[in-house]
Amino acid sequence: MKYRIVVDPDLCIGAASCVTIAPDAFTLNTENKAEVLDHGTAPEGPSYVREVELTPEELEAVIMGAQSCPTLAIEVFDEAGTRLYP
């Protein structure tokens, strides 16, 4: 199933808890802001918004990474557009 992961760079403070929990989904850029990867890679370069196919286990890791963000800078949506987190 496809999911849309969104990082708000204005809210991100670079705590990197998302990167620690879900390193295949998140990385920090040169501005110390979280960006979204596609299964550990950035085929078109890292991005603050990316649609990715995730297994249930990968989705769980992404949501746990989002939950770990102290500023709630990460949102997760399913392919119907329903917000899964926060």
ChimeraX attribute file (.defattr): number of C-alpha atoms within 10 A of each C-alpha:
attribute: neighborCount
match mode: 1-to-1
recipient: residues
	/A:1	10
	/A:2	14
	/A:3	20
	/A:4	20
	/A:5	26
	/A:6	20
	/A:7	22
	/A:8	16
	/A:9	16
	/A:10	9
	/A:11	14
	/A:12	19
	/A:13	15
	/A:14	19
	/A:15	16
	/A:16	21
	/A:17	18
	/A:18	27
	/A:19	22
	/A:20	13
	/A:21	18
	/A:22	23
	/A:23	19
	/A:24	18
	/A:25	26
	/A:26	31
	/A:27	24
	/A:28	17
	/A:29	13
	/A:30	7
	/A:31	9
	/A:32	14
	/A:33	20
	/A:34	29
	/A:35	26
	/A:36	30
	/A:37	25
	/A:38	19
	/A:39	16
	/A:40	13
	/A:41	14
	/A:42	16
	/A:43	9
	/A:44	8
	/A:45	10
	/A:46	18
	/A:47	18
	/A:48	16
	/A:49	17
	/A:50	17
	/A:51	17
	/A:52	18
	/A:53	14
	/A:54	17
	/A:55	11
	/A:56	10
	/A:57	9
	/A:58	15
	/A:59	20
	/A:60	13
	/A:61	19
	/A:62	27
	/A:63	21
	/A:64	16
	/A:65	21
	/A:66	27
	/A:67	19
	/A:68	19
	/A:69	19
	/A:70	16
	/A:71	15
	/A:72	15
	/A:73	19
	/A:74	28
	/A:75	19
	/A:76	21
	/A:77	17
	/A:78	16
	/A:79	13
	/A:80	9
	/A:81	10
	/A:82	11
	/A:83	14
	/A:84	12
	/A:85	16
	/A:86	12
